[in-house]
Amino acid sequence: MDMRIAGLVADLLMRTCNASSVERQSFTDGSRYMIRFSDNNNMEVHLVDRGGERLFAEFWISTYATPIMILEYMYSNTEPSSVCREICALIRIISDSITRQRAEKAAVKQNNQPK
């Protein structure tokens, strides 16, 4: 596949995965799309298109200075819709896990308060 698919995947994520904004950066041999999601976990997915052969999906949350996960897709066998479905599913899993951890920490904190 000679065309770059990062923009197509970013567009699909905006339409189908509760994304709130997207920002694009261009560089000499590719581009980066930073897609932010509207939940309260401050999640972002960065789609990095390098040289028209590979697409990287980096998963970021605000509490870490580096991505928590990076997936690599080769263009020769990548469909934008399947990449979008996979990213949406992973966002839901990560977001649910973060929400559950916050609830557990709040419950522990409340139980440890003096009475």
Kinemage of the C-alpha trace (Angstrom):
@kinemage 1
@onewidth
@group {chain A} dominant
@subgroup {mainchain}
@vectorlist {calphas} color= white
{ca met a 1} P 0.000 0.000 0.000
{ca asp a 2} L 1.793 3.180 -1.142
{ca met a 3} L -0.465 5.763 0.454
{ca arg a 4} L -0.033 6.727 4.064
{ca ile a 5} L -2.811 5.527 6.305
{ca ala a 6} L -2.136 7.491 9.516
{ca gly a 7} L -4.583 10.209 8.454
{ca leu a 8} L -7.256 7.657 7.593
{ca val a 9} L -6.877 5.923 10.950
{ca ala a 10} L -6.948 9.298 12.764
{ca asp a 11} L -10.169 10.205 10.940
{ca leu a 12} L -11.772 6.859 11.833
{ca leu a 13} L -10.763 7.268 15.490
{ca met a 14} L -12.330 10.736 15.573
{ca arg a 15} L -15.593 9.347 14.178
{ca thr a 16} L -15.914 6.063 16.041
{ca cys a 17} L -13.882 6.057 19.243
{ca asn a 18} L -14.988 9.072 21.307
{ca ala a 19} L -11.915 11.128 20.406
{ca ser a 20} L -12.169 14.792 21.302
{ca ser a 21} L -9.397 16.374 19.218
{ca val a 22} L -6.606 15.660 16.785
{ca glu a 23} L -3.415 17.540 16.017
{ca arg a 24} L -1.100 16.850 13.076
{ca gln a 25} L 2.644 17.418 12.852
{ca ser a 26} L 4.558 16.920 9.612
{ca phe a 27} L 8.206 16.047 9.276
{ca thr a 28} L 10.484 15.169 6.365
{ca asp a 29} L 9.706 11.474 6.059
{ca gly a 30} L 6.287 11.223 7.667
{ca ser a 31} L 3.773 12.671 10.065
{ca arg a 32} L 2.393 12.348 13.593
{ca tyr a 33} L -1.274 12.577 14.566
{ca met a 34} L -1.966 13.150 18.254
{ca ile a 35} L -5.503 12.024 19.050
{ca arg a 36} L -6.941 12.970 22.452
{ca phe a 37} L -9.892 11.227 24.032
{ca ser a 38} L -12.700 12.864 25.980
{ca asp a 39} L -12.708 10.617 29.033
{ca asn a 40} L -11.192 11.823 32.287
{ca asn a 41} L -8.059 9.659 32.003
{ca asn a 42} L -6.252 12.108 29.696
{ca met a 43} L -5.379 9.417 27.180
{ca glu a 44} L -3.756 10.095 23.843
{ca val a 45} L -2.820 7.929 20.908
{ca his a 46} L -0.053 9.156 18.645
{ca leu a 47} L -0.078 7.697 15.136
{ca val a 48} L 3.400 8.003 13.654
{ca asp a 49} L 3.829 7.427 9.944
{ca arg a 50} L 7.475 6.807 9.025
{ca gly a 51} L 8.515 6.715 5.407
{ca gly a 52} L 5.341 5.213 4.020
{ca glu a 53} L 6.174 1.653 5.111
{ca arg a 54} L 5.227 1.480 8.769
{ca leu a 55} L 2.694 2.964 11.155
{ca phe a 56} L 3.290 3.166 14.894
{ca ala a 57} L 0.501 3.639 17.439
{ca glu a 58} L 1.816 5.047 20.730
{ca phe a 59} L -0.493 4.992 23.768
{ca trp a 60} L 0.075 7.848 26.240
{ca ile a 61} L -1.455 8.760 29.602
{ca ser a 62} L -0.678 11.996 31.413
{ca thr a 63} L 1.033 10.380 34.403
{ca tyr a 64} L 3.909 8.936 32.344
{ca ala a 65} L 6.620 10.715 30.339
{ca thr a 66} L 6.873 7.877 27.824
{ca pro a 67} L 4.255 5.839 25.977
{ca ile a 68} L 2.831 2.938 27.966
{ca met a 69} L 2.599 0.832 24.802
{ca ile a 70} L 3.738 1.036 21.171
{ca leu a 71} L 2.279 -1.059 18.360
{ca glu a 72} L 3.867 -1.348 14.925
{ca tyr a 73} L 1.889 -2.001 11.747
{ca met a 74} L 3.417 -2.823 8.374
{ca tyr a 75} L 1.583 -1.178 5.488
{ca ser a 76} L 1.678 -4.289 3.320
{ca asn a 77} L -0.976 -6.006 5.455
{ca thr a 78} L -2.720 -3.131 7.268
{ca glu a 79} L -6.331 -2.036 6.854
{ca pro a 80} L -7.232 1.327 8.452
{ca ser a 81} L -10.554 0.015 9.809
{ca ser a 82} L -8.944 -2.960 11.582
{ca val a 83} L -6.243 -0.722 13.074
{ca cys a 84} L -8.973 1.630 14.318
{ca arg a 85} L -10.979 -1.239 15.886
{ca glu a 86} L -7.887 -2.556 17.637
{ca ile a 87} L -6.903 0.880 18.982
{ca cys a 88} L -10.468 1.578 20.194
{ca ala a 89} L -10.575 -1.759 22.028
{ca leu a 90} L -7.213 -1.092 23.682
{ca ile a 91} L -8.275 2.431 24.697
{ca arg a 92} L -11.381 1.010 26.400
{ca ile a 93} L -9.320 -1.644 28.210
{ca ile a 94} L -6.692 0.858 29.408
{ca ser a 95} L -9.293 3.457 30.399
{ca asp a 96} L -11.381 0.913 32.333
{ca ser a 97} L -8.264 -0.316 34.119
{ca ile a 98} L -7.237 3.227 35.120
{ca thr a 99} L -10.762 4.015 36.339
{ca arg a 100} L -10.867 0.785 38.379
{ca gln a 101} L -7.444 1.515 39.936
{ca arg a 102} L -8.545 5.017 40.918
{ca ala a 103} L -11.717 3.660 42.531
{ca glu a 104} L -9.740 1.043 44.466
{ca lys a 105} L -7.239 3.642 45.696
{ca ala a 106} L -10.066 5.946 46.784
{ca ala a 107} L -11.754 3.105 48.684
{ca val a 108} L -8.514 2.182 50.456
{ca lys a 109} L -7.876 5.819 51.333
{ca gln a 110} L -11.407 6.200 52.697
{ca asn a 111} L -11.093 3.017 54.788
{ca asn a 112} L -7.792 4.205 56.261
{ca gln a 113} L -9.191 7.546 57.466
{ca pro a 114} L -9.416 7.917 61.259
{ca lys a 115} L -12.926 7.574 62.636
